[in-house]
Amino acid sequence: MGYFNASMSFSFDYLSLFFLAVIAVVSVPSAVYSVGYLKGEYPRAKIIFAWFLLVMFILAMVLVVTVSNAFVFLIVWETMSLVSYFLVTFDNEQEKSLRAGIIYIVMTHVGTALITAAILTMFQYSHSFDFAALKSGCQIMPENTKNFVFILLFFGFGAKAGVVPLHIWLPYAHPQAPSHVSGIMSGVMIKIAIYGILRFVICILGVTAMWWGNMILIIASISCVVGVMYALMEHDIKKLLAYHSVENIGIILLGIGAGMVFLKMDLPVLAVFAFCAGLYHLINHAIFKGLLFLCAGSVYKATGTRDIEKLGGLIKVMPRTALFFLIGSIAISGLPPLNGFVSEWLTLQAFFLGALAGTAGTKIFMGLCAAVLALTGGLAAACFAKAFGVTFLAMPRSARAANAKEVSLSMKSAMFFLSLLTVIFGLFPAVIMKILVKVSGEITGIDTAAMSFSLNNFSLAPQPANRACLSNPLLALILIFFCGLAAAVYYLLPGRRNTVKNRTWDCGYYKLDSRNEYTATAFSKPFRAAFSFFFLPYRKTEKIRESFYHVKYFKYETFTTPIFKQYIYDPIVNAIFMAAGYMRRIQRGSIHLYIAYIFITLLGLIIFYRG
Amino acid sequence: MQIDIFLFGMLIANFLMVAAKRISALINGFCLQALLLFLATLILAIRSKNIELYIVAFLLFLLKVVLVPYFLRRIVKRIKVEENLGLFVNSALSLFLVLIFTYMAYLFASTFMPVGESVNGISCVISLSVMMTGVFMMISRIKALTQIIGLLVIENGLFVFAAAVSGGMPFIVEIAIFFDVFVCVIILGIFVYRINRLFTHIDVNKLRNLKG
């Protein structure tokens, strides 16, 4: 059993360091935020418990990305899952939390089981759990086994990352944790799964077949669109953000999948570039998703509800939070000049360049991926127009929204820090790109010394010398200039004094109150109609009559069919329960019978051994 | 003095226990079997002049021949339960089944050991038979005390089996098992006592009402 002398060795290569940075960038502000968030929300003992879990959680994530032994990796990976389970069920007096916890822990254990199987299969060839030994072991692995291990690894880590169709736990678990933890879970933890894919699939296993990258691209595309479409339909602000995590994991995997395809097509420069794009989006998503979850937590703390249909008008009472949320929304929608735009642009560029370099089939495929990404960006913008508009603009739809107060300093400072990072990562992509090139050079094993994707410190240029390049600071300047111009025109033109003040979203009509306002459901109606083949919407109407002529009131509800739950998970769960029902018949509760089962088995074995 | 005779004696004690209809007869049967096991071990110890075996034999005597039967009898007295064991399978049929089990044990043992020739072969057959009888008693008797005795009978069989196959377990393991068995008997005894206090019976088949 010499293999199990798992030396607790660490590696601090660029990949690990990059992920450490991701963890730190979100965890530290979240921890600061939690000071204000937990105060008054929970009793003292519970707050101490929350801190304990938070520290354990961060520590486990740090260990996951730094250990260099697969056996230890599995242990810390499991620790991370278990600690996050306790964080998901932190409000354990709520039925919903426990349900979310169960879904989460089942899904995460399915993932861990797959990963364990993959690592043990690799171990057959390496006879050591050390990463370096695993890597050399994978050299002698037959092709088919490699494919098998890849499938196990991808779906194992995919369950944690939340790729469709394994995303089912995300919208339950993430919103249920306290908000600062939701931020870390959504911003960092699911990225740790991406670390697993990078480390085990690309570094250790090595990309062997073309279809690996293609499969990742297809699944990533589906994740993008499905995630954002569900987000559009969602009116619980934290669930909405959780669905956006599914979308963004898709975008990250688009970059990584493209990188794998380029590796196989023998285009090292493009491969490095595509990995950079994926990694860039990874850290960007960590930042703005952390920011958005913190903002959502502030809204929840101030109003006590997460249903955006009950909010509205918060920009007047919580101007700072509104500003931070707006920054996050712009970033996640991929609008210039913030960081989301940069990484989505890079990913798109990777696809365009791939389409240019590839042959016919690849051209079409890359083009389709780019189209999916563009569609995703558009839908995300629509979704955040809804989320921001309904939550912060308009008139308050409930008393709680009207009486909200701005949150405390520690919460604001954390949000401010993340907003600042969003801007920095948007304005100085060239500097960050240089670092990312090193990371992805290490992942792929390609020498990147000669590669440069930037003209100077201010502009990106994926292709040397000609064609597309992007200078975000310049873009920002242009935007500011035009905004200034518009403002100048507005303020300098005559007739400005001739203004009428009305209520928000009143359309000049003077008697509308908040019940007449445009709602989130109404906003998403066109999408529900346009994508009805996917949402399968249905409605319930109910008339309560006093007499035949007088309808006292009319109830109208509209739903969308959760197709993944209904057509994939429900049948599986039902099958398991049915099997359990059959098993129950032999569980009679009689000790004699139980011993008899053992005895009969024993006799059976003896007889079998004879024959 | 041959060891076989004691081993066959154990088999006969087995049949006695299976045929027993009253609790006291069952305890006596067990006591007899333990005594025979003790004698067999003692002879082995005398032959090999192994001090550890002497200690094992002594512990065997102390625990299984003296303490456990005493303890069981005491429980029976204290809970004042009726003498009848409550058989699911009547004693004639039980005896017949146990004979079949013995034959199966013979067949099974002969697949990995020359049975007819050596003492080891015989003790292997008998130990398997004793173990199976122990399980059978646990299954086919109603009163909770039988479950305890069944467990102890299985342990007897294991002891012989270990001796036959590998020349006995390591000393420290043997001691640990004795300790386990004794603690187990005490705990189970207390449970039986409690069950009786709570439900005024110790019929295991009625405990299924506790199932959720």
Interface residues (C-beta under 8 A of the other chain):
Chain A: Q587 R588 G589 S590 I591 H592 I595 A596 I598 F599 L602 L603 I606 I607 Y609 R610
Chain B: F88 M104 L107 F108 T111 M132 V135 F136 M138 I139 S140 Q147 V204 N205 L207 R208 N209 L210 K211
